[in-house]
């Protein structure tokens, strides 16, 4: 990561300063949780921060009070020319990539990054990033519980509710930040590199954000592992042909691949054998739990049939054309900011 210590290493919770942030002008687009977290983190590390949001000030009262308390200037209800007076633009996950402010910033040559990209510059902890069309929240929450049970210091953040930028600087070495990551948050990464990436599945969703292109959406999902390398791990769903094909074809050299699914892999991974879930790491196997105890019915065949029926249904066709409204969108397609994160 492009960073230098801002202070000595007397404590694991001191902030670190990426090269070029201190003293630079940064515009944060979106004044929901992600935007507020980003603005505070950047300001604390010496950046000159300005926050812009299309929502009326009356809808952002609490968040704008937080900015005032921290001495961070802002505007609400419009994006004025001041928003473009910046060396760097940090965008909240719900800001559409084809929105006017993003297009204009690109034309002006302003560097644009996502909130999780920026926050990763300040994070010393190992990052486990979970993405996929479905199952992100459940998996990220479960990972957090497992780490708690193993007495490993951890924080669950990202699309799940707590902004990564709100916890990044305080996550010390020896701890883990589990991130639920949407495709929107991956669209503007540069060096974001999790130690472990988890890709659960890739099915058509939110295609309105990608010009109706499933290929663009899938490529965005796969960006979760694009900067990984030697010593990093990709955990992926081997039962989903789309996911398996892309991971095994695109995984960076040196990454360790750990598939999970019903079928036993040739190497390491997690699988079902005789009704028991088994994990194999380094050739050593551990029986984890009876599959029946998990309470997730179905098999690869039944799941595939269900997907085929669903995709043929009128509601599915309509949903894929329009794109599903995000669960907690940061900025809507019209550019009004409402909440923290997106559900892609």
C-alpha positions as CSV (number, residue, x, y, z in Angstrom):
1,X,0.0,0.0,0.0
2,X,1.2,3.5,-0.7
3,X,1.6,4.8,2.8
4,X,4.1,6.1,5.3
5,X,3.8,6.3,9.1
6,X,2.5,9.6,10.3
7,X,3.7,8.8,13.8
8,X,5.9,6.3,15.5
9,X,4.8,2.7,16.0
10,X,4.3,3.1,19.8
11,X,0.7,2.1,19.2
12,X,-1.2,0.2,16.6
13,X,-4.0,2.7,16.4
14,X,-2.1,5.8,15.2
15,X,-3.2,7.2,11.9
16,X,-1.0,6.7,8.8
17,X,-0.7,9.0,5.9
18,X,-0.8,7.9,2.3
19,X,1.6,9.8,0.1
20,X,-0.2,12.9,-1.3
21,X,-3.1,13.2,1.1
22,X,-1.8,15.7,3.6
23,X,-2.4,19.2,2.4
24,X,-4.3,18.1,-0.6
25,X,-7.8,19.2,-1.5
26,X,-10.3,16.3,-1.4
27,X,-14.0,16.4,-2.2
28,X,-16.2,13.7,-0.7
29,X,-19.4,13.0,-2.6
30,X,-22.2,11.9,-0.3
31,X,-22.9,12.9,3.2
32,X,-24.3,9.6,4.6
33,X,-22.3,7.2,6.9
34,X,-19.6,6.4,4.3
35,X,-19.2,10.0,3.3
36,X,-19.0,11.3,6.9
37,X,-16.5,8.6,7.9
38,X,-14.4,9.4,4.8
39,X,-14.4,13.1,5.5
40,X,-13.4,12.7,9.2
41,X,-10.6,10.3,8.4
42,X,-9.2,12.5,5.6
43,X,-9.5,15.7,7.7
44,X,-7.8,14.0,10.7
45,X,-4.9,13.2,8.4
46,X,-4.3,16.7,7.1
47,X,-6.4,16.8,4.0
48,X,-8.5,19.9,3.1
49,X,-11.9,18.3,2.8
50,X,-15.1,19.5,1.2
51,X,-18.4,17.4,1.3
52,X,-21.1,17.7,-1.4
53,X,-24.5,16.0,-1.5
54,X,-27.5,16.6,-3.7
55,X,-30.0,15.8,-0.9
56,X,-31.7,18.8,0.8
57,X,-30.0,19.9,4.0
58,X,-33.2,19.1,5.9
59,X,-32.7,15.4,5.2
60,X,-29.1,15.4,6.4
61,X,-29.4,17.4,9.6
62,X,-27.6,14.9,11.9
63,X,-24.8,14.2,9.4
64,X,-24.3,17.9,8.6
65,X,-24.1,18.7,12.3
66,X,-21.3,16.1,12.5
67,X,-19.4,17.9,9.7
68,X,-19.9,21.3,11.5
69,X,-18.6,19.8,14.7
70,X,-15.4,18.7,12.9
71,X,-15.0,21.9,11.0
72,X,-15.5,20.4,7.6
73,X,-17.2,22.6,5.0
74,X,-20.0,21.2,3.0
75,X,-22.9,21.9,0.6
76,X,-26.3,20.2,0.2
77,X,-29.0,20.4,-2.4
78,X,-26.6,20.8,-5.3
79,X,-23.1,20.1,-6.6
80,X,-21.5,23.5,-7.2
81,X,-18.2,24.3,-9.0
82,X,-16.5,24.2,-5.6
83,X,-16.9,20.4,-5.6
84,X,-14.5,20.3,-8.6
85,X,-11.8,22.3,-6.8
86,X,-10.1,19.1,-5.8
87,X,-7.0,17.0,-6.3
88,X,-8.9,13.9,-5.2
89,X,-12.6,12.9,-5.2
90,X,-13.8,10.2,-2.8
91,X,-17.2,8.8,-3.8
92,X,-19.8,7.0,-1.6
93,X,-21.0,3.6,-2.8
94,X,-24.4,4.7,-3.9
95,X,-23.2,7.4,-6.3
96,X,-23.9,6.3,-9.8
97,X,-20.8,6.0,-12.0
98,X,-22.6,7.8,-14.8
99,X,-23.8,10.7,-12.6
100,X,-22.9,14.2,-13.8
101,X,-20.5,14.9,-11.0
102,X,-18.4,11.8,-11.7
103,X,-18.4,12.5,-15.5
104,X,-17.4,16.1,-15.0
105,X,-14.7,15.2,-12.5
106,X,-13.3,12.7,-14.9
107,X,-13.2,15.2,-17.7
108,X,-11.4,17.7,-15.5
109,X,-8.7,15.1,-14.7
110,X,-9.6,14.7,-11.0
111,X,-8.5,11.4,-9.5
112,X,-11.6,9.5,-8.3
113,X,-11.5,6.7,-5.8
114,X,-14.1,4.8,-3.7
115,X,-14.5,5.1,0.0
116,X,-13.1,1.6,0.7
117,X,-10.1,2.4,-1.5
118,X,-9.3,5.5,0.5
119,X,-9.9,3.8,3.8
120,X,-7.7,0.9,3.0
121,X,-4.7,3.4,2.8
122,X,-5.1,3.8,6.6
123,X,-5.7,0.2,7.6
124,X,-3.0,-1.9,9.3
125,X,-5.3,-4.8,10.0
126,X,-5.7,-7.8,7.7
127,X,-8.8,-7.4,5.5
128,X,-11.3,-10.1,4.7
129,X,-13.5,-8.8,1.9
130,X,-16.8,-10.6,1.2
131,X,-18.7,-10.0,-2.0
132,X,-21.3,-11.7,-4.2
133,X,-24.8,-11.0,-5.5
134,X,-26.4,-12.8,-2.5
135,X,-25.3,-13.8,1.0
136,X,-22.8,-11.1,1.7
137,X,-24.3,-9.9,5.0
138,X,-24.8,-13.4,6.4
139,X,-21.3,-14.5,5.5
140,X,-19.6,-11.3,6.8
141,X,-21.6,-11.5,10.1
142,X,-20.7,-15.2,10.5
143,X,-17.0,-14.5,9.9
144,X,-17.1,-11.9,12.6
145,X,-18.7,-14.3,15.0
146,X,-16.1,-17.0,14.2
147,X,-13.3,-14.6,14.7
148,X,-14.8,-13.5,18.1
149,X,-15.1,-17.2,19.1
150,X,-11.4,-17.7,18.2
151,X,-10.5,-14.6,20.3
152,X,-9.1,-12.8,17.3
153,X,-9.7,-9.0,17.5
154,X,-12.0,-8.1,14.6
155,X,-14.5,-5.6,13.3
156,X,-17.3,-6.1,10.8
157,X,-17.8,-3.1,8.5
158,X,-18.4,-1.9,5.0
159,X,-21.7,-2.4,3.2
160,X,-23.1,-4.1,6.4
161,X,-23.6,-0.7,8.1
162,X,-20.4,0.7,9.7
163,X,-18.3,2.6,7.2
164,X,-14.9,1.1,6.6
165,X,-13.4,4.6,6.9
166,X,-14.9,4.9,10.4
167,X,-12.8,1.9,11.7
168,X,-9.8,1.6,9.4
169,X,-7.3,3.8,11.3
170,X,-8.2,2.2,14.6
171,X,-7.7,-1.4,13.4
172,X,-4.3,-2.5,14.6
173,X,-1.9,-5.1,13.4
174,X,-2.9,-8.6,14.5
175,X,-6.6,-7.8,14.1
176,X,-9.0,-8.4,11.2
177,X,-11.5,-6.1,9.4
178,X,-14.3,-8.1,7.8
179,X,-15.8,-6.1,5.0
180,X,-19.1,-6.7,3.2
181,X,-18.3,-5.2,-0.2
182,X,-20.7,-4.3,-3.0
183,X,-19.8,-4.0,-6.7
184,X,-20.4,-0.3,-6.4
185,X,-17.7,0.0,-3.8
186,X,-15.3,-1.9,-6.0
187,X,-15.9,0.2,-9.1
188,X,-13.3,2.8,-8.1
189,X,-10.6,0.9,-6.3
190,X,-6.9,1.2,-7.2
191,X,-4.8,-0.6,-4.7
192,X,-7.4,-2.1,-2.4
193,X,-5.9,-5.5,-1.4
194,X,-7.6,-7.8,1.0
195,X,-5.6,-10.6,2.6
196,X,-8.7,-12.8,2.0
197,X,-11.3,-12.3,-0.6
198,X,-14.6,-14.2,-0.6
199,X,-16.7,-14.4,-3.8
200,X,-20.0,-16.1,-3.0
201,X,-21.8,-16.0,-6.4
202,X,-22.4,-13.8,-9.4
203,X,-25.9,-13.5,-10.9
204,X,-27.6,-10.7,-12.8
205,X,-28.5,-7.8,-10.5
206,X,-28.2,-4.0,-10.4
207,X,-27.6,-4.0,-14.1
208,X,-29.0,-0.5,-14.5
209,X,-25.7,0.7,-12.9
210,X,-23.7,-1.2,-15.6
211,X,-25.6,-0.2,-18.7
212,X,-27.6,-3.4,-18.7
213,X,-24.3,-5.4,-19.1
214,X,-23.9,-8.5,-17.0
215,X,-20.3,-8.7,-18.1
216,X,-19.5,-5.3,-16.7
217,X,-21.2,-6.2,-13.4
218,X,-19.3,-9.5,-13.1
219,X,-16.0,-7.8,-13.9
220,X,-16.7,-5.4,-11.1
221,X,-17.3,-8.2,-8.6
222,X,-14.0,-9.8,-9.6
223,X,-12.1,-6.7,-8.8
224,X,-12.2,-7.8,-5.2
225,X,-9.2,-10.0,-5.9
226,X,-7.5,-8.1,-8.7
227,X,-4.7,-6.7,-6.5
228,X,-4.1,-9.8,-4.5
229,X,-0.9,-11.7,-4.8
230,X,1.5,-14.0,-3.0
231,X,0.3,-14.9,0.4
232,X,-3.3,-13.9,-0.2
233,X,-6.3,-16.2,-0.4
234,X,-9.4,-16.3,-2.6
235,X,-12.4,-18.3,-1.2
236,X,-15.0,-18.9,-3.9
237,X,-18.1,-20.9,-4.7
238,X,-17.1,-23.8,-6.8
239,X,-20.8,-24.8,-7.3
240,X,-21.6,-21.6,-9.2
241,X,-20.1,-22.1,-12.7
242,X,-19.9,-18.3,-13.3
243,X,-18.0,-17.7,-10.1
244,X,-15.7,-20.7,-10.5
245,X,-14.8,-19.9,-14.1
246,X,-13.9,-16.3,-13.5
247,X,-11.9,-17.0,-10.3
248,X,-9.9,-19.8,-11.8
249,X,-9.3,-17.9,-15.0
250,X,-8.5,-14.5,-13.5
251,X,-6.9,-15.2,-10.1
252,X,-3.6,-13.3,-9.8
253,X,-0.4,-15.4,-9.8
254,X,0.6,-16.5,-6.3
255,X,-2.8,-16.4,-4.7
256,X,-4.1,-19.4,-2.9
257,X,-7.5,-20.7,-4.1
258,X,-9.9,-22.3,-1.7
259,X,-13.1,-23.5,-3.3
260,X,-16.2,-24.4,-1.4
261,X,-19.1,-26.5,-2.6
262,X,-20.8,-29.9,-2.4
263,X,-18.2,-31.7,-4.5
264,X,-14.8,-32.7,-3.2
265,X,-12.0,-30.6,-4.8
266,X,-8.7,-32.1,-6.0
267,X,-6.8,-29.9,-3.5
268,X,-7.6,-27.8,-0.5
269,X,-11.1,-26.4,0.1
270,X,-14.4,-27.1,1.8
271,X,-16.9,-29.7,0.7
272,X,-19.5,-32.3,1.7
273,X,-18.6,-35.9,2.2
274,X,-21.1,-38.4,3.4
275,X,-23.4,-35.7,4.8
276,X,-20.6,-34.1,6.7
277,X,-19.0,-30.7,5.9
278,X,-15.2,-31.1,5.6
279,X,-12.4,-28.5,5.4
280,X,-9.1,-29.5,3.9
281,X,-6.1,-27.2,4.4
282,X,-2.6,-28.2,3.5
283,X,-3.9,-31.7,2.9
284,X,-5.1,-32.0,6.5
285,X,-8.9,-32.6,6.9
286,X,-11.2,-31.4,9.6
287,X,-14.8,-32.5,9.9
288,X,-16.8,-29.4,10.7
289,X,-20.5,-30.2,11.0
290,X,-23.2,-32.5,9.8
291,X,-24.7,-30.9,6.7
292,X,-28.2,-31.5,8.0
293,X,-27.5,-29.3,11.0
294,X,-26.8,-26.2,8.9
295,X,-30.5,-26.0,7.9
296,X,-29.9,-25.0,4.3
297,X,-31.9,-27.4,2.1
298,X,-31.2,-28.1,-1.5
299,X,-28.3,-29.2,-3.7
300,X,-26.5,-27.9,-6.7
301,X,-29.1,-29.4,-9.0
302,X,-32.1,-28.0,-7.1
303,X,-30.5,-24.6,-6.8
304,X,-29.8,-24.5,-10.6
305,X,-33.4,-25.5,-11.3
306,X,-34.7,-22.8,-9.0
307,X,-32.5,-20.1,-10.6
308,X,-33.8,-21.2,-14.1
309,X,-37.4,-20.9,-13.0
310,X,-36.8,-17.6,-11.4
311,X,-35.0,-16.1,-14.3
312,X,-37.9,-17.1,-16.6
313,X,-40.4,-15.3,-14.4
314,X,-41.8,-11.9,-15.4
315,X,-40.7,-10.4,-12.1
316,X,-37.1,-11.5,-12.7
317,X,-37.1,-10.1,-16.2
318,X,-38.5,-6.8,-15.0
319,X,-36.0,-6.7,-12.1
320,X,-33.0,-7.3,-14.3
321,X,-34.0,-4.6,-16.7
322,X,-34.5,-2.0,-14.0
323,X,-32.0,-3.1,-11.5
324,X,-33.0,-3.8,-7.9
325,X,-33.3,-0.7,-5.7
326,X,-30.4,-0.8,-3.3
327,X,-31.0,-1.9,0.3
328,X,-29.1,1.0,1.8
329,X,-28.0,3.2,-1.1
330,X,-25.7,6.0,-0.5
331,X,-26.8,8.2,-3.3
332,X,-29.7,7.4,-5.6
333,X,-29.7,7.3,-9.3
334,X,-30.9,10.9,-9.3
335,X,-28.1,11.9,-7.1
336,X,-29.8,12.5,-3.7
337,X,-28.0,11.0,-0.8
338,X,-30.0,9.0,1.7
339,X,-28.1,6.4,3.6
340,X,-24.8,4.7,3.8
341,X,-24.2,1.9,1.4
342,X,-25.5,-0.2,-1.4
343,X,-26.6,-3.8,-1.6
344,X,-25.0,-4.9,-4.9
